Amino acid sequence: MLYIKNLSFGLAVLGMGVQAQAIDLVTKGDATLSIGGYVKAEGIFYSPDEGESEFKGSARQSRINIKTTKNVEDKKLTGFIEGDFYGNAANGGSDLRLRHAYVQLDDLTIGKTWNGQFLAVYPLLTEQLDFRGTGLGTISGGGADIRPDLTVHYTHKGFRFTAQDPVYDKADLPDMVVSYKDNISDLSYNLAVTAREAKNGDDSDIGVGVSLAGKLNFGNDSLHASVYNGKGMGVYSTVCVGKVLGAINAPDCDAEDGKLVSQTGFTLGYRHKFTEKLFSNMRYGEINVNDVADTSINVKSINLIYNYLPDLDFGIEWRDRSDKALSQVKKGQQVEVMAKYNF
């Protein structure tokens, strides 16, 4: 008999913060085989600062995953694979795209999954409906390397040590992230340091960045904030020297006049729970690059999410994107409406 239970992978839903669910297909002793994911239908009204308004609908964000768990001797072994339908995006297609494929043995995780910067920030941010640009203002803004092809995480108490496939393909070492998370009463925080080899003309330099994210709970509400600063971080924040990255990160976007360029980003957020089923999130994110062009970008958003049934949400979100750089997402306002069923 099929039954629903909580899936321990708490970050399977990007930017939504709702608890992921799974259906157990097989349970035999210590071993389980589960299927999970969600179906999301969305419609977005675009009102750009330049050009004509338009409406686009899609269900491409829908995703499906399979998870296996079992105990081997005194170890817990987990396998997880997930895909969505953003493949072949250049041609407007909706092919199945690999998002995650990893194995976890107790505190060690190896495979394609979230990078270290993402895990140091996203759990503490407000919930967003925006699939593109959700993390703007953070060191992990949602570019092509948000889930490297190979990532190794090792956790010990509050520490996480990460080595991941480097963005710069001629790098001698993996990109590295070390983070520490803890709680002080109702305040949760995560401090992280990133080090990577970044392309600088025909040579390379070592770029280092530091980020801090926090969440303060009080009653039905919560305050959220994050900040980062560093050199060589544009390939992860997606805002680089003179431009905003598209779907494919450029490994040489962090240098100008023979030097790695520093940048700073921050986010501020507020979540209010009106009832057990109705809640709202407000968020502001900004990134400023210390280049000659003073490249900058910011996004403002507010949403309202209604949990109609335990696994069925309806939502609406307004957002405004204003920047001085070229971007895949046009400057201006957007309004998104969505229905989402988790399983």
N, C-alpha and C positions, 0 to 999 in steps of 0.2 A: 504494500500500500504506500502510495506517495504521500509525503508529508513535508511541510515547510519548517525550516529552522534558520537561525541566523548564520550567515556566512562570515567567517572570521576575517576575511579580507576587507577591511574597513574602508579602503580607498578605491574600490572597484568602480565607483561612480565619480567621474571627473567633475569637480566643481559643484556637485549638488549636495553633498553632505548627508543624504538620506542613507539609512542603513540598507546595505545590499542584502538580498535574499537569495536562496538557492533551493532547488528541489532535489532531494536525495533520490537518485535512481536506484542505487544499490547500497545496502548496508550489510556487511558481513563481518561480524566480530569487531575488530578495531578499524577495518577498512571501510571507506565510503567513496562513492562516486556521485558527484553532484553536478547539476546543470543550473546555470544562473544567467543573469543579465537583465536587460530591460528593453522595452519598445518605447521609443520617444518620437512623437510627431510634433513638428514645430512649424510655425509660420512667422516670417520676419518681414516687417514693413521697414524699408530703407528710405530715409530722407537725407541724402548727402548734401553737404555744403555746396557742391558743384555737381551739375548733372541732374538727371531726372529721377524722381522717386520710383520705387518699384517694390513688388512683393514677391517673396520666394518661399516656397514650402518644401519640406524635406523630412524624411524619416531615416536619413543616413547615419545619424548618431546612434541609432539602435545597436545593441551589441549582445553577444552571447559568449558564455564562457563555460569551461569544464574544469572541475577541480577534483583531485583525488587526494585522500589522506589515509595514512596507515602508520601503525607503530611497528618499527623494526628494532628488535631487542629493546633498548631503553630510549630509542630515538623516535621523534615524530617526523615523518617524511611526507611532504606535500608537493604535488605537481599542479600547475595552474596554466591554462592557455585561454586567451580571449581575443576576439576580433570584433571590429565594427565595419561599417560599409563606406569608409572614406577612401578606399583604394581607387587608383586611376583618376584622381581628382582633376588632373590637368585636362582631361578630355570630358569632364562633366560626368564621369561614370560613378558607379556605386558598387565597385567590386569589394569583396571581403578583404579587409586589411588586418594584419597581425598587430595587436596592441601589446599583449603580454605572452610570454612563454618562459616560465621559470620553474626551477625546483628549489624547494626550501627544506633544509635539514636543521631542525631546531633554530638556532640563531643565525644560520648561514643561508643566504639567498643568492642563487646564480642563474642568470639568464637575461632575457629581454624584459625589462620592467622599469618602474619609475626611477629616475636618476636621484642622486642624493640631495640635490638642491630642492627638488619637488617635495620630498618627504620631510625636509626641514621647515617647510613653509605652509604647504597646502592644508594640512590638518587643522591649522589655526586660522584660516581665512574664512570670510563669510561665504555663504552658499550663493552660487551664481547660475543663471541659465545659459549664459553666453559660452558657447563651445570654443569660439575663437577669441583670444584675448582675455580669457578668464583670469590669467595670472599676471596681467600687465601691472608693473610696479614691483615685481619680485625678481629674484635672480633666476627663476625658472618660469619664464613667461609663456611657455607652450610651443616652443619651436620644434624643429625636427628631432632634436636631441633630448626631448623630455623623457623619452623611453629609449635609451641607447640599445643597440643590438646586443651588447654584452655589458652586464652590470653585475658587480659582486658587492653584496652588503653583508656586513657582520655586525651584530648588535651585542652589546654587553651592558646590562643595567640601562642607564640613560644614554650611553654612547652608541653612535652608529659610525662605522668606518666603511667608506665606499670607494671602489675603484671602478671606473667605467670607460667604455670605448671612447677614445679621445676624439674631439671634433676635428682637430688638425690631424690629417691623415699621415703626416710625417713626424708626429710626436714620438719621442723615445719612450715615454711612460704614459700610463692611463691618466685621465683626469681624476683628481682625488677630491673627496669631500669627507670632512670629519665634523660631526654634529653632536650636540648634547641637549637632551630635553629633560625638563623637570617641572614640578608644580610647587607653588608657594601659596597655600590656601586655595583661593578661587582663581589664581593666576597660573596659566600654563605658558611655558616659553620654550623656544628652541634656538640655540645659537649654533651657527655653522661657519666653517671656513672651507673655501674652495681654492684649489691650486691646479693650474693647467698650463701646458705649453701652448702658446699662441703664436700664430704666424705673424711675422713682422717683415714685410718685404720678402727678400730672399732668405732671410734668417728667421729666428724665432726667439721669443722671450718668455719668461715665466710670469704669468698673471695670477694675482691673488685677490680674492674677494671675501668679504665677511657679511653675514646676514643675521638678523635677529627678528624673530616673529613671536607674537604673544596674543593671548586671548584671556579676557577677564570676564568671568561670569558673575552676574548679580541678579538674583531673582529669575524672571523670565527673559531677561535681556543679557546681551553680551557685547563687549567692545573688542575689536580686532585691530591689530596693527602689525606692520612689518617694515623693515628698512634694510637696505644693503648698500655697500660701496666697494668698489674694487676696479682693478685693471684687467682687461682681457675677458670681461664677463658678458660682453654683448651677444655672443653666440648662444648664451643661455637665457638672457633677459629678452632677446629678439630685437633689441634696439641697439644699433651699432653706429659707427662713424658715418654720419650723413644719410642714414636710411633706417627703415624698419624692415626686418627680414620677412620674406614670404614663407612658403611652405618648406623651402630647402635652405638651411643655414649656410652662410658663406664663411669659410674658415679664416678669411683675411679681413674681416670687418672691424677689427679692434685696434688697428694701428693707423697712425697718421704722422707724416713727416719723420718716420723712423722710430716712433715711440708708441708704446701701448697707451691708449687713452682711457682715463678713468671715467666712471659713471656712477650715479646715485639714483636709487629708486625707493619709493615707499608706498604703502597702502594704508588706508584707514577704513574701518568698517564698523557697522552697528547692526545687530540683529534684535528684533523685537517679536515676541510671541504674544499674539492677541488672544488666542484660545489654544486648546489642545490640537486643533486642526489647521489653524491659520497663523502664518508668520510672515515677516517681511525682513529684507536685508537691504542696507544701503552701503555703497562702497565707492571709494575714490582711489585711483592708482595713478602714479606719475613716475616718469623716468627722464632724467636729464643727463646728457652726454657732454663731457668737457672737451668737445672738438671745436674747430674753427667755426662751424656752422651753428653751434649751440643747439644741436639736435635735441628735440624734446617731444614727448607725447604724454597725453593723459586721457583717462577714461573715467566717466562718472556713471553710476548705475543705481537703480532701485528696483526691487521686485516684490511680488506678492505671491506666495505659494500656498495652495489649499490642499490639504491631505484629505481628499474626498473619501477614500477607503484606505485601509492600512498599506496597500501596495499601489495605489493609484493617486497621482498628484496632477493638479492643474496649476498653471502659473502664467504670470505675465511679467515682463521686465522691460523697463525703459533704460536706454544707455546713450551716452553721447561721447564720441571719440574726437578729440581735437589734437592735431600734431603738426609739426613743421616739416615732416619728412614724408617720403613716399611710402605707401603702405598697401598691403594686400586688401585690407579692409578700409573702405572709403571714410574720409572724415565726415562727421555729421551724426545724425540721430538714428536710432533703431528702436523698434518696439517688437518684442518677441512674445508670442503666445505659444503655449505648449501643453501637451498631455503626455504623461509618462506612466507606464505600467512596469513595475519591478517584479521579477520572478526569480 
